[in-house]
């Protein structure tokens, strides 16, 4: 059960990270002079991108947790 939950969390994290990268690319298309016009839009996207990076970090930790738990279960099985 824990294994399925970790896999689902890792998939959601990678999808969120991909969305964050897409938003970052959208930001790169704007010229700096356009930032005044799109200032609120840019600030919202910037904070969304930072939030998605935080989520990606947390889900990466969950992926590491999944890998370590997998190694520990393999070690227990080989010891038996």
VOLO-493863 format. One record per atom (N, C-alpha, C): residue number from 1; x, y, z. Coordinates in nm, 3 decimals. Example, Ala and Ser with C-alpha at 12.3 -4.5 7.8 and 13.67 -1.06 7.14 Angstrom:
% VOLO-493863
+------+---------+---------+---------+
: resi :    east :   north :      up :
+------+---------+---------+---------+
:    1 :   1.319 :  -0.569 :   0.780 :
:    1 :   1.230 :  -0.450 :   0.780 :
:    1 :   1.320 :  -0.330 :   0.780 :
:    2 :   1.285 :  -0.225 :   0.708 :
:    2 :   1.367 :  -0.106 :   0.714 :
:    2 :   1.290 :   0.003 :   0.787 :
+------+---------+---------+---------+
***
This chain:
% VOLO-493863
+------+---------+---------+---------+
: resi :    east :   north :      up :
+------+---------+---------+---------+
:    1 :   0.083 :  -0.121 :   0.000 :
:    1 :   0.000 :   0.000 :   0.000 :
:    1 :   0.086 :   0.126 :   0.000 :
:    2 :   0.192 :   0.122 :   0.086 :
:    2 :   0.281 :   0.238 :   0.094 :
:    2 :   0.356 :   0.257 :  -0.039 :
:    3 :   0.389 :   0.145 :  -0.103 :
:    3 :   0.459 :   0.150 :  -0.231 :
:    3 :   0.374 :   0.218 :  -0.338 :
:    4 :   0.246 :   0.181 :  -0.346 :
:    4 :   0.156 :   0.243 :  -0.445 :
:    4 :   0.140 :   0.392 :  -0.418 :
:    5 :   0.127 :   0.428 :  -0.289 :
:    5 :   0.109 :   0.568 :  -0.254 :
:    5 :   0.233 :   0.649 :  -0.291 :
:    6 :   0.352 :   0.593 :  -0.268 :
:    6 :   0.476 :   0.665 :  -0.303 :
:    6 :   0.490 :   0.683 :  -0.454 :
:    7 :   0.453 :   0.580 :  -0.529 :
:    7 :   0.460 :   0.590 :  -0.675 :
:    7 :   0.365 :   0.696 :  -0.727 :
:    8 :   0.242 :   0.698 :  -0.673 :
:    8 :   0.143 :   0.798 :  -0.716 :
:    8 :   0.191 :   0.938 :  -0.683 :
:    9 :   0.249 :   0.957 :  -0.563 :
:    9 :   0.300 :   1.089 :  -0.523 :
:    9 :   0.416 :   1.131 :  -0.614 :
:   10 :   0.503 :   1.038 :  -0.649 :
:   10 :   0.615 :   1.072 :  -0.737 :
:   10 :   0.565 :   1.112 :  -0.875 :
:   11 :   0.464 :   1.043 :  -0.928 :
:   11 :   0.408 :   1.078 :  -1.059 :
:   11 :   0.345 :   1.217 :  -1.055 :
:   12 :   0.267 :   1.244 :  -0.949 :
:   12 :   0.205 :   1.377 :  -0.936 :
:   12 :   0.312 :   1.484 :  -0.927 :
:   13 :   0.420 :   1.456 :  -0.852 :
:   13 :   0.528 :   1.553 :  -0.839 :
:   13 :   0.595 :   1.582 :  -0.972 :
:   14 :   0.618 :   1.480 :  -1.053 :
:   14 :   0.683 :   1.504 :  -1.182 :
:   14 :   0.592 :   1.581 :  -1.277 :
:   15 :   0.460 :   1.555 :  -1.269 :
:   15 :   0.366 :   1.631 :  -1.352 :
:   15 :   0.365 :   1.778 :  -1.310 :
:   16 :   0.364 :   1.803 :  -1.178 :
:   16 :   0.368 :   1.941 :  -1.129 :
:   16 :   0.496 :   2.011 :  -1.172 :
:   17 :   0.608 :   1.938 :  -1.166 :
:   17 :   0.735 :   1.998 :  -1.207 :
:   17 :   0.734 :   2.033 :  -1.355 :
:   18 :   0.676 :   1.945 :  -1.437 :
:   18 :   0.667 :   1.974 :  -1.581 :
:   18 :   0.583 :   2.099 :  -1.606 :
:   19 :   0.473 :   2.114 :  -1.532 :
:   19 :   0.390 :   2.234 :  -1.545 :
:   19 :   0.469 :   2.358 :  -1.506 :
:   20 :   0.549 :   2.345 :  -1.400 :
:   20 :   0.631 :   2.458 :  -1.358 :
:   20 :   0.734 :   2.496 :  -1.465 :
:   21 :   0.795 :   2.398 :  -1.529 :
:   21 :   0.891 :   2.426 :  -1.635 :
:   21 :   0.821 :   2.495 :  -1.753 :
:   22 :   0.700 :   2.451 :  -1.785 :
:   22 :   0.624 :   2.514 :  -1.893 :
:   22 :   0.594 :   2.660 :  -1.861 :
:   23 :   0.553 :   2.687 :  -1.737 :
:   23 :   0.526 :   2.826 :  -1.698 :
:   23 :   0.653 :   2.910 :  -1.705 :
:   24 :   0.766 :   2.851 :  -1.668 :
:   24 :   0.893 :   2.924 :  -1.676 :
:   24 :   0.926 :   2.958 :  -1.821 :
:   25 :   0.902 :   2.864 :  -1.913 :
:   25 :   0.926 :   2.892 :  -2.055 :
:   25 :   0.835 :   3.003 :  -2.106 :
:   26 :   0.709 :   3.003 :  -2.060 :
:   26 :   0.617 :   3.110 :  -2.099 :
:   26 :   0.672 :   3.244 :  -2.053 :
:   27 :   0.728 :   3.247 :  -1.930 :
:   27 :   0.785 :   3.372 :  -1.878 :
:   27 :   0.903 :   3.418 :  -1.963 :
:   28 :   0.980 :   3.325 :  -2.019 :
:   28 :   1.097 :   3.363 :  -2.098 :
:   28 :   1.058 :   3.432 :  -2.228 :
:   29 :   0.936 :   3.408 :  -2.276 :
:   29 :   0.894 :   3.471 :  -2.402 :
:   29 :   0.872 :   3.621 :  -2.388 :
:   30 :   0.839 :   3.666 :  -2.265 :
:   30 :   0.810 :   3.808 :  -2.246 :
:   30 :   0.940 :   3.889 :  -2.242 :
:   31 :   0.937 :   4.003 :  -2.306 :
:   31 :   1.051 :   4.096 :  -2.295 :
:   31 :   1.042 :   4.167 :  -2.160 :
:   32 :   1.155 :   4.217 :  -2.108 :
:   32 :   1.148 :   4.287 :  -1.979 :
:   32 :   1.056 :   4.409 :  -1.978 :
:   33 :   1.042 :   4.476 :  -2.095 :
:   33 :   0.952 :   4.592 :  -2.098 :
:   33 :   0.805 :   4.549 :  -2.085 :
:   34 :   0.776 :   4.424 :  -2.124 :
:   34 :   0.639 :   4.375 :  -2.111 :
:   34 :   0.603 :   4.342 :  -1.966 :
:   35 :   0.705 :   4.333 :  -1.880 :
:   35 :   0.677 :   4.297 :  -1.741 :
:   35 :   0.589 :   4.400 :  -1.672 :
:   36 :   0.600 :   4.527 :  -1.715 :
:   36 :   0.517 :   4.629 :  -1.651 :
:   36 :   0.370 :   4.608 :  -1.685 :
:   37 :   0.346 :   4.565 :  -1.809 :
:   37 :   0.208 :   4.540 :  -1.851 :
:   37 :   0.154 :   4.413 :  -1.787 :
:   38 :   0.241 :   4.311 :  -1.783 :
:   38 :   0.200 :   4.180 :  -1.731 :
:   38 :   0.247 :   4.160 :  -1.588 :
:   39 :   0.263 :   4.268 :  -1.512 :
:   39 :   0.332 :   4.255 :  -1.383 :
:   39 :   0.259 :   4.159 :  -1.288 :
:   40 :   0.128 :   4.176 :  -1.277 :
:   40 :   0.053 :   4.089 :  -1.186 :
:   40 :   0.055 :   3.945 :  -1.237 :
:   41 :   0.042 :   3.930 :  -1.368 :
:   41 :   0.045 :   3.797 :  -1.429 :
:   41 :   0.181 :   3.731 :  -1.405 :
:   42 :   0.287 :   3.811 :  -1.426 :
:   42 :   0.422 :   3.759 :  -1.408 :
:   42 :   0.447 :   3.721 :  -1.263 :
:   43 :   0.401 :   3.806 :  -1.169 :
:   43 :   0.423 :   3.777 :  -1.028 :
:   43 :   0.348 :   3.651 :  -0.986 :
:   44 :   0.226 :   3.636 :  -1.038 :
:   44 :   0.148 :   3.516 :  -1.006 :
:   44 :   0.217 :   3.391 :  -1.061 :
:   45 :   0.265 :   3.399 :  -1.184 :
:   45 :   0.333 :   3.283 :  -1.241 :
:   45 :   0.462 :   3.254 :  -1.167 :
:   46 :   0.533 :   3.361 :  -1.127 :
:   46 :   0.658 :   3.342 :  -1.056 :
:   46 :   0.635 :   3.268 :  -0.924 :
:   47 :   0.532 :   3.310 :  -0.850 :
:   47 :   0.503 :   3.243 :  -0.724 :
:   47 :   0.451 :   3.101 :  -0.747 :
:   48 :   0.376 :   3.082 :  -0.855 :
:   48 :   0.328 :   2.946 :  -0.887 :
:   48 :   0.447 :   2.856 :  -0.919 :
:   49 :   0.542 :   2.911 :  -0.994 :
:   49 :   0.660 :   2.831 :  -1.030 :
:   49 :   0.741 :   2.795 :  -0.906 :
:   50 :   0.757 :   2.892 :  -0.814 :
:   50 :   0.831 :   2.861 :  -0.691 :
:   50 :   0.758 :   2.756 :  -0.608 :
:   51 :   0.626 :   2.768 :  -0.600 :
:   51 :   0.548 :   2.670 :  -0.525 :
:   51 :   0.561 :   2.531 :  -0.586 :
:   52 :   0.557 :   2.525 :  -0.721 :
:   52 :   0.569 :   2.396 :  -0.787 :
:   52 :   0.709 :   2.339 :  -0.766 :
:   53 :   0.811 :   2.425 :  -0.760 :
:   53 :   0.945 :   2.375 :  -0.731 :
:   53 :   0.953 :   2.316 :  -0.591 :
:   54 :   0.884 :   2.380 :  -0.495 :
:   54 :   0.881 :   2.325 :  -0.359 :
:   54 :   0.812 :   2.189 :  -0.358 :
:   55 :   0.699 :   2.179 :  -0.432 :
:   55 :   0.630 :   2.051 :  -0.441 :
:   55 :   0.719 :   1.947 :  -0.507 :
:   56 :   0.793 :   1.986 :  -0.610 :
:   56 :   0.881 :   1.891 :  -0.676 :
:   56 :   0.988 :   1.842 :  -0.581 :
:   57 :   1.041 :   1.933 :  -0.498 :
:   57 :   1.142 :   1.892 :  -0.399 :
:   57 :   1.083 :   1.789 :  -0.302 :
:   58 :   0.961 :   1.817 :  -0.254 :
:   58 :   0.898 :   1.725 :  -0.158 :
:   58 :   0.870 :   1.589 :  -0.222 :
:   59 :   0.824 :   1.590 :  -0.347 :
:   59 :   0.795 :   1.463 :  -0.412 :
:   59 :   0.922 :   1.389 :  -0.451 :
:   60 :   1.031 :   1.462 :  -0.475 :
:   60 :   1.159 :   1.396 :  -0.497 :
:   60 :   1.203 :   1.325 :  -0.370 :
:   61 :   1.181 :   1.391 :  -0.255 :
:   61 :   1.210 :   1.324 :  -0.128 :
:   61 :   1.127 :   1.199 :  -0.112 :
:   62 :   1.000 :   1.204 :  -0.154 :
:   62 :   0.916 :   1.085 :  -0.142 :
:   62 :   0.967 :   0.974 :  -0.236 :
:   63 :   1.022 :   1.012 :  -0.352 :
:   63 :   1.079 :   0.913 :  -0.444 :
:   63 :   1.202 :   0.847 :  -0.382 :
:   64 :   1.286 :   0.928 :  -0.315 :
:   64 :   1.403 :   0.873 :  -0.246 :
:   64 :   1.358 :   0.779 :  -0.134 :
:   65 :   1.252 :   0.819 :  -0.064 :
:   65 :   1.196 :   0.733 :   0.042 :
:   65 :   1.148 :   0.600 :  -0.016 :
:   66 :   1.083 :   0.606 :  -0.131 :
:   66 :   1.037 :   0.484 :  -0.199 :
:   66 :   1.154 :   0.394 :  -0.233 :
:   67 :   1.262 :   0.453 :  -0.287 :
:   67 :   1.379 :   0.376 :  -0.328 :
:   67 :   1.445 :   0.310 :  -0.207 :
:   68 :   1.459 :   0.386 :  -0.097 :
:   68 :   1.523 :   0.332 :   0.023 :
:   68 :   1.438 :   0.219 :   0.082 :
:   69 :   1.306 :   0.238 :   0.086 :
:   69 :   1.220 :   0.132 :   0.141 :
:   69 :   1.226 :   0.008 :   0.052 :
:   70 :   1.236 :   0.027 :  -0.080 :
:   70 :   1.251 :  -0.087 :  -0.171 :
:   70 :   1.380 :  -0.162 :  -0.143 :
:   71 :   1.491 :  -0.087 :  -0.124 :
:   71 :   1.619 :  -0.153 :  -0.096 :
:   71 :   1.615 :  -0.228 :   0.037 :
:   72 :   1.549 :  -0.168 :   0.138 :
:   72 :   1.540 :  -0.235 :   0.268 :
:   72 :   1.457 :  -0.363 :   0.260 :
:   73 :   1.348 :  -0.361 :   0.183 :
:   73 :   1.268 :  -0.483 :   0.171 :
:   73 :   1.345 :  -0.591 :   0.093 :
:   74 :   1.423 :  -0.551 :  -0.007 :
:   74 :   1.504 :  -0.648 :  -0.080 :
:   74 :   1.608 :  -0.709 :   0.011 :
:   75 :   1.667 :  -0.626 :   0.099 :
:   75 :   1.768 :  -0.675 :   0.191 :
:   75 :   1.707 :  -0.774 :   0.290 :
:   76 :   1.585 :  -0.744 :   0.339 :
:   76 :   1.518 :  -0.835 :   0.432 :
:   76 :   1.484 :  -0.967 :   0.364 :
:   77 :   1.442 :  -0.960 :   0.237 :
:   77 :   1.406 :  -1.083 :   0.166 :
:   77 :   1.530 :  -1.169 :   0.140 :
:   78 :   1.642 :  -1.105 :   0.108 :
:   78 :   1.763 :  -1.183 :   0.080 :
:   78 :   1.820 :  -1.242 :   0.209 :
:   79 :   1.793 :  -1.179 :   0.324 :
:   79 :   1.841 :  -1.232 :   0.451 :
:   79 :   1.763 :  -1.355 :   0.495 :
:   80 :   1.640 :  -1.366 :   0.448 :
:   80 :   1.558 :  -1.481 :   0.493 :
:   80 :   1.597 :  -1.610 :   0.423 :
+------+---------+---------+---------+
***
